Amino acid sequence: MSSITQPKPNTSNKRSSFKQKPTAKPKAAQPKTKIDAIIASLRSSKGATIPDLMELTGWQSHSVRGALAGAIRKRGYAISSTKISTGRVYRAEVSK
């Protein structure tokens, strides 16, 4: 007859190879996409200029204007602009 050997319990002081992920601290709500970042900037009380949005996203001016005219309006925001001495300031409000 053959005897079946039982595995010996691990009595070493080594930690198991399973590592738990450290619990992450909740971060402040950050925009998930560049369009969300643009919307957040436009919804601020002072609004944003095209150069501000270009710096925020890394896009060229025609891409920023396209986002204002397309993607942001499709999300239900009305874009308004005000002429000031240094250019135009754009703001976004929820459309009715």
Backbone as a printed PyTorch tensor [residue, N CA C, xyz], in Angstrom:
tensor([[[  0.8210,  -1.1700,   0.0000],
         [  0.0000,   0.0000,   0.0000],
         [  0.8710,   1.2420,   0.0000]],

        [[  0.4310,   2.2030,  -0.7580],
         [  1.1700,   3.4490,  -0.7690],
         [  0.4800,   4.4390,   0.1490]],

        [[  1.2670,   5.1650,   0.8300],
         [  0.6660,   6.1410,   1.7250],
         [  0.6350,   7.5000,   1.0270]],

        [[ -0.4260,   8.2230,   1.2080],
         [ -0.5700,   9.5520,   0.6230],
         [ -0.0950,  10.5420,   1.6590]],

        [[  0.8290,  11.3820,   1.2400],
         [  1.3480,  12.3610,   2.1800],
         [  0.5550,  13.6470,   2.0760]],

        [[  0.2990,  14.2010,   3.1900],
         [ -0.4090,  15.4660,   3.2590],
         [  0.6110,  16.5900,   3.1580]],

        [[  0.2710,  17.6940,   2.4560],
         [  1.2060,  18.8160,   2.4010],
         [  1.3670,  19.4150,   3.7920]],

        [[  2.5740,  19.8670,   4.0670],
         [  2.8510,  20.4720,   5.3570],
         [  2.3490,  21.9180,   5.3490]],

        [[  1.7860,  22.3600,   6.4490],
         [  1.3480,  23.7570,   6.4930],
         [  2.5540,  24.6830,   6.4420]],

        [[  2.3430,  25.8440,   5.8340],
         [  3.4060,  26.8310,   5.7080],
         [  3.5800,  27.5170,   7.0560]],

        [[  4.6800,  27.2360,   7.6960],
         [  4.9130,  27.8230,   9.0060],
         [  5.9640,  28.9210,   8.9590]],

        [[  6.4040,  29.2640,   7.7610],
         [  7.4250,  30.3030,   7.6580],
         [  6.8070,  31.6670,   7.9320]],

        [[  7.6310,  32.6210,   8.1970],
         [  7.1710,  33.9790,   8.4970],
         [  6.9710,  34.8150,   7.2400]],

        [[  7.1050,  34.2120,   6.0870],
         [  6.9480,  34.9580,   4.8370],
         [  5.4770,  35.2680,   4.6170]],

        [[  5.2510,  36.4060,   4.0510],
         [  3.8800,  36.7820,   3.7130],
         [  3.4580,  36.0280,   2.4670]],

        [[  2.2140,  35.8260,   2.3320],
         [  1.7280,  35.1270,   1.1500],
         [  1.9530,  35.9940,  -0.0840]],

        [[  1.9290,  35.3530,  -1.2350],
         [  2.1830,  36.0770,  -2.4720],
         [  0.9930,  36.9500,  -2.8790]],

        [[ -0.1550,  36.7480,  -2.2600],
         [ -1.3310,  37.5530,  -2.5740],
         [ -1.1930,  38.9020,  -1.8820]],

        [[ -1.2200,  39.9380,  -2.6600],
         [ -1.1120,  41.2810,  -2.1050],
         [ -2.4110,  42.0280,  -2.3540]],

        [[ -2.8770,  42.6780,  -1.3420],
         [ -4.0810,  43.4660,  -1.4950],
         [ -3.7040,  44.8400,  -2.0240]],

        [[ -4.5820,  45.3670,  -2.8370],
         [ -4.3560,  46.7090,  -3.3560],
         [ -4.5960,  47.7150,  -2.2300]],

        [[ -3.7560,  48.7160,  -2.1530],
         [ -3.9970,  49.7280,  -1.1240],
         [ -5.2730,  50.4870,  -1.4480]],

        [[ -5.9690,  50.8630,  -0.4150],
         [ -7.2090,  51.6030,  -0.6440],
         [ -6.8660,  53.0090,  -1.1080]],

        [[ -7.4840,  53.4000,  -2.1860],
         [ -7.2220,  54.7160,  -2.7680],
         [ -8.0830,  55.7580,  -2.0650]],

        [[ -7.4950,  56.8950,  -1.8480],
         [ -8.2430,  58.0060,  -1.2710],
         [ -9.1250,  58.6010,  -2.3620]],

        [[-10.3380,  58.9730,  -2.0330],
         [-11.1820,  59.5820,  -3.0530],
         [-10.5910,  60.9160,  -3.4940]],

        [[-10.4810,  61.0720,  -4.8000],
         [ -9.9410,  62.3140,  -5.3510],
         [-11.0850,  63.2690,  -5.6410]],

        [[-10.7340,  64.5120,  -5.7740],
         [-11.7270,  65.5060,  -6.1820],
         [-12.1930,  65.1490,  -7.5900]],

        [[-13.4190,  65.4310,  -7.8770],
         [-13.9700,  65.0940,  -9.1800],
         [-13.1970,  65.8270, -10.2660]],

        [[-12.5040,  65.0610, -11.0860],
         [-11.7570,  65.6410, -12.1820],
         [-12.4570,  65.2890, -13.4750]],

        [[-12.3860,  66.1770, -14.4500],
         [-13.0090,  65.8670, -15.7330],
         [-12.4030,  64.6010, -16.3300]],

        [[-13.2490,  63.7500, -16.9030],
         [-12.7720,  62.5010, -17.4740],
         [-12.2470,  62.6820, -18.8890]],

        [[-12.7890,  63.6490, -19.6080],
         [-12.3620,  63.8690, -20.9880],
         [-12.0140,  65.3410, -21.1780]],

        [[-11.4200,  65.6320, -22.3130],
         [-11.0880,  67.0260, -22.6100],
         [-12.3510,  67.8550, -22.8080]],

        [[-13.3750,  67.2370, -23.3770],
         [-14.6500,  67.9550, -23.5520],
         [-15.2260,  68.3060, -22.1790]],

        [[-15.1390,  67.3790, -21.2240],
         [-15.6170,  67.6760, -19.8660],
         [-14.8120,  68.8160, -19.2420]],

        [[-13.5060,  68.8460, -19.5100],
         [-12.6630,  69.9250, -18.9850],
         [-13.0580,  71.2620, -19.6010]],

        [[-13.3650,  71.2600, -20.9040],
         [-13.8060,  72.4890, -21.5770],
         [-15.1170,  72.9720, -20.9600]],

        [[-16.0550,  72.0490, -20.7610],
         [-17.3500,  72.4190, -20.1920],
         [-17.1690,  73.0090, -18.7980]],

        [[-16.3260,  72.3900, -17.9860],
         [-16.0840,  72.9070, -16.6360],
         [-15.5040,  74.3200, -16.6890]],

        [[-14.6050,  74.5570, -17.6410],
         [-14.0020,  75.8820, -17.7790],
         [-15.0430,  76.9080, -18.2550]],

        [[-15.8840,  76.5130, -19.1980],
         [-16.9090,  77.4180, -19.7140],
         [-17.9930,  77.7070, -18.6820]],

        [[-18.2510,  76.7770, -17.7830],
         [-19.2900,  76.9620, -16.7680],
         [-18.8000,  77.7680, -15.5810]],

        [[-17.4910,  78.0280, -15.5020],
         [-16.9850,  78.8470, -14.4030],
         [-17.5170,  80.2710, -14.5410]],

        [[-17.4770,  81.0090, -13.4720],
         [-18.0730,  82.3440, -13.4740],
         [-17.3900,  83.3000, -14.4400]],

        [[-16.0940,  83.1340, -14.6730],
         [-15.4150,  84.0620, -15.5890],
         [-15.3810,  83.5710, -17.0310]],

        [[-15.8170,  82.3410, -17.2960],
         [-15.8140,  81.8280, -18.6580],
         [-14.4120,  81.4910, -19.1230]],

        [[-14.2290,  81.3800, -20.4330],
         [-12.9220,  81.0250, -20.9810],
         [-12.7700,  81.6010, -22.3800]],

        [[-11.5510,  81.9070, -22.7340],
         [-11.2510,  82.3750, -24.0910],
         [-10.7250,  81.1920, -24.9040]],

        [[-10.6620,  81.3700, -26.2100],
         [-10.1210,  80.3180, -27.0790],
         [ -8.6820,  79.9780, -26.6800]],

        [[ -7.8000,  80.9670, -26.4350],
         [ -6.4380,  80.6040, -25.9950],
         [ -6.4150,  79.8350, -24.6630]],

        [[ -7.3330,  80.1620, -23.7530],
         [ -7.4190,  79.4080, -22.4950],
         [ -7.7460,  77.9400, -22.7660]],

        [[ -8.7220,  77.7210, -23.6450],
         [ -9.1500,  76.3630, -23.9600],
         [ -8.0800,  75.6110, -24.7590]],

        [[ -7.3340,  76.3340, -25.5870],
         [ -6.2330,  75.7120, -26.3330],
         [ -5.1640,  75.2110, -25.3630]],

        [[ -4.8510,  76.0200, -24.3680],
         [ -3.8450,  75.6340, -23.3770],
         [ -4.3420,  74.4630, -22.5270]],

        [[ -5.6300,  74.4740, -22.1900],
         [ -6.2230,  73.4250, -21.3770],
         [ -6.1730,  72.0630, -22.0680]],

        [[ -6.4880,  72.0590, -23.3570],
         [ -6.6130,  70.7920, -24.0740],
         [ -5.3910,  70.4110, -24.9050]],

        [[ -4.5920,  71.3960, -25.2820],
         [ -3.4910,  71.1190, -26.1940],
         [ -3.9450,  71.0820, -27.6460]],

        [[ -5.1630,  71.5290, -27.9160],
         [ -5.7160,  71.5310, -29.2630],
         [ -5.4050,  72.8400, -29.9640]],

        [[ -5.5710,  72.8340, -31.2950],
         [ -5.4560,  74.0570, -32.0720],
         [ -6.7940,  74.7920, -32.0130]],

        [[ -6.7660,  76.0680, -32.4180],
         [ -7.9620,  76.9040, -32.2630],
         [ -9.1610,  76.3680, -33.0420]],

        [[ -8.9410,  75.8430, -34.2490],
         [-10.0690,  75.3500, -35.0320],
         [-10.7040,  74.1190, -34.3660]],

        [[ -9.9170,  73.3330, -33.6540],
         [-10.4670,  72.1710, -32.9540],
         [-11.3040,  72.6030, -31.7480]],

        [[-10.8500,  73.6240, -31.0540],
         [-11.6050,  74.1500, -29.9110],
         [-12.9280,  74.7260, -30.3920]],

        [[-12.8930,  75.5140, -31.4680],
         [-14.1430,  76.0880, -31.9890],
         [-15.0870,  74.9980, -32.4690]],

        [[-14.5390,  73.9470, -33.0720],
         [-15.3680,  72.8160, -33.5080],
         [-16.0260,  72.1180, -32.3320]],

        [[-15.2920,  71.9690, -31.2390],
         [-15.8680,  71.3540, -30.0370],
         [-16.9930,  72.2170, -29.4790]],

        [[-16.7960,  73.5390, -29.4930],
         [-17.8440,  74.4450, -29.0100],
         [-19.1020,  74.3190, -29.8620]],

        [[-18.9190,  74.2630, -31.1630],
         [-20.0580,  74.2350, -32.0770],
         [-20.7110,  72.8560, -32.1460]],

        [[-19.9480,  71.8040, -31.8980],
         [-20.4810,  70.4610, -32.0850],
         [-20.7340,  69.7090, -30.7940]],

        [[-19.6880,  69.1550, -30.2320],
         [-19.8110,  68.2200, -29.1060],
         [-20.4660,  68.8380, -27.8800]],

        [[-20.1480,  70.0830, -27.5970],
         [-20.6940,  70.6960, -26.3820],
         [-22.1650,  71.0400, -26.5710]],

        [[-22.5360,  71.5080, -27.7390],
         [-23.9560,  71.7940, -27.9990],
         [-24.7740,  70.5090, -28.0200]],

        [[-24.1820,  69.4130, -28.5160],
         [-24.8940,  68.1320, -28.5280],
         [-25.1610,  67.6260, -27.1150]],

        [[-24.3540,  68.0520, -26.1710],
         [-24.5530,  67.6520, -24.7760],
         [-25.5840,  68.5300, -24.0700]],

        [[-26.1740,  69.4670, -24.7880],
         [-27.2670,  70.2580, -24.2260],
         [-26.8670,  71.5810, -23.6210]],

        [[-25.7340,  72.1230, -24.0200],
         [-25.2880,  73.4180, -23.5020],
         [-25.4480,  74.4870, -24.5730]],

        [[-25.8500,  75.6730, -24.1310],
         [-25.9090,  76.8300, -25.0210],
         [-24.6310,  77.6330, -24.7930]],

        [[-23.9460,  77.9580, -25.8690],
         [-22.6970,  78.7020, -25.7870],
         [-22.9950,  80.1740, -26.0570]],

        [[-22.5320,  81.0410, -25.1610],
         [-22.6680,  82.4740, -25.3860],
         [-21.2710,  83.0760, -25.3660]],

        [[-21.1180,  84.1720, -26.0870],
         [-19.8130,  84.8440, -26.1100],
         [-20.0100,  86.3340, -25.8790]],

        [[-19.0210,  86.9150, -25.2450],
         [-19.0280,  88.3390, -24.9560],
         [-17.7160,  88.9160, -25.4430]],

        [[-17.8060,  90.0100, -26.1890],
         [-16.6050,  90.6720, -26.6970],
         [-16.0390,  91.5670, -25.6070]],

        [[-14.7450,  91.3760, -25.3190],
         [-14.0490,  92.2490, -24.3780],
         [-12.8230,  92.8130, -25.0860]],

        [[-12.0820,  93.6600, -24.4120],
         [-10.9590,  94.3300, -25.0610],
         [ -9.8660,  93.3570, -25.5200]],

        [[ -9.7230,  92.2250, -24.8340],
         [ -8.6560,  91.2820, -25.1960],
         [ -9.1300,  90.1510, -26.0940]],

        [[-10.3870,  90.1080, -26.4480],
         [-10.9110,  89.0470, -27.3110],
         [-12.3280,  88.6920, -26.9250]],

        [[-12.6710,  87.4280, -27.0540],
         [-14.0090,  86.9460, -26.7000],
         [-13.9320,  86.0030, -25.5210]],

        [[-14.9170,  86.1180, -24.6480],
         [-15.0490,  85.2000, -23.5240],
         [-16.2870,  84.3510, -23.7850]],

        [[-16.1010,  83.0370, -23.7210],
         [-17.1840,  82.0920, -23.9700],
         [-17.6730,  81.5220, -22.6520]],

        [[-18.9960,  81.3070, -22.5860],
         [-19.6170,  80.7010, -21.4100],
         [-20.6260,  79.6570, -21.8860]],

        [[-20.8700,  78.6620, -21.0420],
         [-21.8350,  77.6190, -21.3570],
         [-22.9030,  77.5760, -20.2810]],

        [[-24.1360,  77.4690, -20.7210],
         [-25.2740,  77.3090, -19.8190],
         [-26.1140,  76.1380, -20.3230]],

        [[-26.7810,  75.4820, -19.4270],
         [-27.6380,  74.3650, -19.8100],
         [-28.7990,  74.9200, -20.6220]],

        [[-29.0300,  74.3370, -21.8020],
         [-30.1500,  74.7710, -22.6540],
         [-31.4580,  74.3700, -22.0430]],

        [[-32.4820,  75.1510, -22.3280],
         [-33.8220,  74.8320, -21.8180],
         [-34.5910,  74.0420, -22.8150]]])
